[in-house]
């Protein structure tokens, strides 16, 4: 499960919360609206639990970005 902890649109950093119900290889990526991958915040085997990840968007254009979590047993459409 993903959650946005800080939704401050005028700041260059966002904190994204990640809840993993069981150990799995997870990837958390940031995309622009054209579908281009901008950043990878997580790409590793993770233990079950709750984590928070900061995305420092300095150097990225201002605008709307999407994030996507992929886990071993779950990949959203």
N, C-alpha and C positions, 0 to 999 in steps of 0.2 A: 504494500500500500504506500502511496506517495502522499505527502502533504506539503503545503507551502507554509513555512513558518513566518517569513517576513515578506510582505507584499508591497514593499515601498517602491513604487515605479520610478521614482526620481533618483534612486541610489544605484550605484554600480555593482552592488553585491546583493545576492539573494541567498537565503538559507532554505534548503529543501530537506524535508524529513522523509525518512525511509524506514518502513517497518517490514521486517523479513520474518515470516512465521516459522521457517526452518532453514537450516544451512543450505546454501545454493550459490552457484556462480551467477553473479548479477552484473548487469550493465545499466548505468544511468547516463543518458546522453542528452545534450541540449541541441535543439534545432532551430533554425530560423524559419520564417513562414514559407520559404521556397523549398523546404525539406532538406536543406544542407546541414550536415552535422557541424556544429560550432565548437562543442567541447564534450569531453568524456569525463564525468566526475567519478564514476566507479566502473571498474572492469576487473573484478576479482572474486574469488571465493569469499563469501561473507558468512559469518555466524548468524544464528537467529537473534533477533532483537531490534532495537530502535537505534537509528543513527541519524545524524544531521550532517549535511554537506553544504559547504559554502561555494557558490559560483561567483567568481570575480569577473564581471563583465567588462571591466576596463579594456579598451581596445576594440570592443564590439560596438556596432552602430546602435543607437537608441532605437527601441521598437519593441515588438512583441516576440517572445521566444517560447518554444514548447519544450517540454522535457518528457522523456520516455524511459520507463523501466522495463528491462527484459530480465527474466529469471529463468532458470533451467526448465521449470515446468509451466511457466506462464509467459507468453508474449502477447501483448495486446494487438488487436488487428490494425 
